[in-house]
Amino acid sequence: MKKITSTFMLTSVLAFSANSASADTFDSVKSKDYVQCGVSTGLPGFSNADASGNWNGLDVDVCRAVAAAALGDANKVKFTPLTAKERFTALQSGEIDILSRNTTWTLTRDASLGINFAGVNYYDGQGFMVTKSLGVKSALELDGAAVCIQAGTTTELNLADYFRENGMKYKSVTYDTSDATIKGFEAGRCDMITSDQSQLYALRIKIKNPETAIVLPEVISKEPLGPVVRQGDDKWFNIVKWSLYAMVNAEELGVTSANAKSMMGSSNPEIGRFMSGQGEKLGVGDDWAYNIVSQVGNYGESFERNVGMGSPLKISRGLNALWKKGGLQYAPPIR
């Protein structure tokens, strides 16, 4: 009985300590005066460092938006590159304040890892990329293929399900990073590479001759990607969640980085609330949304700049268009 009681007490203490550590993220962020953001090891369009070490991308913009809301300055962010295997441990341990790294929202992750997804900043789906010389037009022609794949991802499970369902076999060639995966594909160690379609487009531009590879038409899964925080810290969860929602709402309201200042005096009550208000409910300044849009831009600006037609990836909005334009991007109202 003593042993059971001791074990229970130890577990309770550890749980209490973990909750205490995670419950003051915003205080910690304010104290150190920056947001520590976990990103990929380098994925163009989403989180990638340039030659000068400056990070940019759709996921990076979410972190900058959080910094703008929480600290008033989108530049107060430090980035921690993480592999797929490392990302959740880094968040759980408190090494990072937010994970914004092309991470799929699933029930298992949401319910059993002590983490919360704060929304979806990119609706994606898993696909396949092959070399044109292979002469393949469909993934159903890939029975017996060698597949380059990144370890520690939902991609592995989706691939197994898809091939089993279609009575096909394959050989996995696994790598820890996306860079290693595309290098293996380019070196001919596999017949195809599978990942989220967005990642395939990002990886294709890393090939010496991108036109030699094609993305096949099949999309075999739902991959809602978004920022993640630790459970047990509702204040920080709300700040991260509403920072993303502010970017989506800004696009819907027509507020951009270029016109944000002039919109401050708008007679439109919805824009008025958005530009200067509601901050006390999040524990931040009333100019939190203005800071996000003026310093980072709205969701549409971020999308076009990083992955859209104005970027090297040239991905169409598709499912990531606003709900009014046939897409899935929809944010609760700020009121």
N, C-alpha and C positions, 0 to 999 in steps of 0.2 A: 504494500500500500504506500509505503514511504517513497519507493522508487517511482511509482506512478505519479504521486503528488509532486515530487521533485521535477520529473520530466514535464509535467503540466506547467509548473511554475516557470521553468526555463523557457518553454515554448512561448508562454504568455509574455515574459520579459522581452524575448527577441522580437515578438510581434509588436509589442508596445514601442520598442526602440525603433523598429523599422517604420512604424506609423508616425512616430515623432519626427524621424529624420525626413520623411517625405512630406510632412504637413507644413513645413516652413520654407518651401522652395522659393516663394516670392520674396520672403525676408532675406534669404541667402543671396538671391539675385540682386536685390537692392544693396545689400552689404558689399558684395564684390563689384557691383556696378557693371555687370555684363551677363549675358545669357550664354551658357555653355550648350552648344547644339551638336548633336550627333548626326553625321551625314555619311554618305557613301565614300568609298575610297577613290571615287572619280567616275561620275556618270554624266556625260555632256547633256545639258538641258535641264538636269534635275539637281545635281550637286557636284560641282567640278571646280577645281582650282586652276586659274590661268598661270602663265609663265611667271607672273609676279607673286603668285601665292594668294591672289584674291579669289574668294569663293563666289560662285554665281549659280543660278538655276532656280527652277520652280520650288523645290524643297528649301533651298537656301532663303528664298524670299519669304517663306512662312516664318523662319527663324528671325529674319530681320523685322518682319511685321510685329512679332511678339516683343522684340526689343523696343520697337517704336512705341508700342502700347504701354509696356511696363516701365520703361526707363526714359521715354521721350526721344530716343536716338536709335535709329535703325542700324547704326554702325557698331553698337555696343554688343557685339556677338563674337564669340570665339568658337571655332569649329574643331570637332574631333572626328577624323575619318575612321569609320568602323566597317568591318566585314559583316556579312549577314550573320555569321556565327557569333560575333561579338556584341551586336547591337542591343539585344535585350538585357544582357548582363550589365552592360555599361549604364543603361537606364535604371535598372533595379538597384544597382549599387550606389547610385547618386553621383557617378562620374560625370554624367551629363544631366541637364535640366529638361531637355526635350529631345526626342528622336524624330528627325524629319528626313527620312531616308528611304524613299520608295518601298514602303512597308505595307503589306496587305493586311487588311482588317479581317480577322476570322474569329469565330466563336472561341476556339481553343485559346488563342492568344489573349482575347479580351477577358476570358473568364478564369484563366488558370495561371497567368504570368504576373499578376499584380500590376497590370498596366491598363490604361484607358486610351482609346483612340479618340482624338479630339475633332474628328470630321474627315472628309474626303477631299483632298486637293487635286486628285487625278483618278478618273474612272478608267480602268485598264482591263486587259484580258491577255492571257498567255497565248503566244503564237510560236511560229517556227521560222528560222532563216536558213537558207541553203545557198550553195554557190550555183550560179546559172548553169555552169558546165555539167552539173549533175543531171540536168534535164528533167527535174521534178516539178510538177505544177500543183501537187496536193500532198499534204502530210500523210494521206492514206497510202501513198506510194513508198513509204519509208520503212517498210517491214525489214527488220534485221539491221537497221542503221545504227551507227555509233553516234551518240548524242553528247555534245559538250554542254555542261550544266553547272550552275553555281550551287555549291553545297549549302545546306542550312536554310533552304527556302521552300515555300509552298510549291514552287515550280516542280520539284522532284516528285511530290505526291500527285500533282495534276498529270504529269507525264505518265506515271505508272498507271493511273486510272484510264487515261485516254488510250494507251496502247493495249491494255488488258481488254477494255470494252470493244476494241476493234480487232481483237485476235491477232495482234502483232507483237513482235519481240524487238528489243533494242539493247544496246550496250551503253552504259553510262560512263562518261569520262568527266569526272568531277574536278572542280577548281574552287579555291577559296575566295577569289576576287573576280569581278567582272572583267578586269583587264587581262587576267590570266586566261579566262574563259574565251575571250575573243582572239587572243593570241593562239590558243590551242586550235580554234576553228580555222584561223588563217593559215596555220602551219599544216593543216590537213589531218589533224589527229582525230577528227570526227566528220561525219557527213553533214550534220546540221547542228545548230545551236537553238536552244529553246529558252524563252524567258518572257516576261511581260513585253507586249508589242512595243511599248514606248522605249523599253531598254534595248530592244533589237535595233530600232532606228538610231538610238544613241550609239550603240556599239558599231553599227555599220559604218559610221563616218570615221571610226578609228582604223578601219582597214585601209591598207595602202591604195587599193583600187575599189572603192565602195560600190561601183557599178557592177562588179562581178558577183555581188550577192543580192538575193531577193528575199523579201518577207512573204511567206505563203499566206493564202487567204483565210485559213482556219483560225478561229479564236476559240479556245477550248475551256476557258474558265472566266469567272468574274474576279477581278483583282482591284477592289477599291483601295487606293493608296492614300495614306494620310499621316499627319503628325501624331506622336504618342507621348504620353506623360505617365508618371507613376500614379497608382491608385492611392486613395487616402489623403489627397490634397486638392479639395474642391476649388479653393481660391485660384490656384495655379491652373488647374484644369479649365476653369471658366475663362481666364485670361487668354490662354492658348486657343481655346475653341472659338472665342469671339473675335480674336485677331484674324483668324481665317474667314469667319463669317463677315467681318467688316470688309474684307477685300471683295467678296462676292456681292455683298449689298451695294458697295460703291459702284461696281460695274453696272448693276441694275438701275441705280439712281443716276447714272451718267456722270459720276464724280471721278475725275482723273487726277493724275499727278500734275497735269498742266493747269487745270482749272480749279483745283481744290481751294486755293486761297480766295478766289472770287466767289466761290460757293458758300463761304462762311456767312454771308449775309442773305442767303436765299430765303425767299418768302414761302417756299415749299416747306410745310411743317415736318415732313418726313426727312428731308435733307437737313433741315435745321437741327432736328434731334440727332441725326447722324454726325454732323460736323462739330457739334458742341453740346454734349450731354451724356448722361447715363454712366459716366465714368465712376461715380461714387459707388455704384452697384458692383463694380469690378475691383474697387480699391485703387483705381488709377485716376489720372487727371482727366478732366472733361474733354481735352483735346486729343484723347487717345486715338480715335478713328481718323481725325485730321492728320495726325502724325504718321499713321500707317499709309494713308493714300498719298500724302504729299512727299513722303520719303521713299516709299516702296512702289506705290502704284496700286491700281485695282486688280482684280483677278485676271481680267482680260488682258491688261497691259503686261502682267507677269507672264501669262501663257504665251502671248505672241512673241515677246522678247526672248523667251527661253526655249520654247519647244514648237511654237507656231510657225506660220508661213514667213515670219520675219527672222527666223532662226535657221541655222544649218539643218535642223531636223525636219522642218517643214511638215509638221503634223497638223492635220485639220482639227478643228474644235470637236467635232463629232459628239460623243456623249458628254464632253466637257463644256459644251455650250450652255448658256443660261437656260433655265426651264422655259422661258418665254420664246426661246429660239429652237426648241426641240431637243434640248439637252437635259442633263440631270443636275446641273449645278443650281442649287436652291439653298438659300440661307434664311433662317428665321428672322423676323423683323427686329430692328433695334428700336424698342419703345418701352 
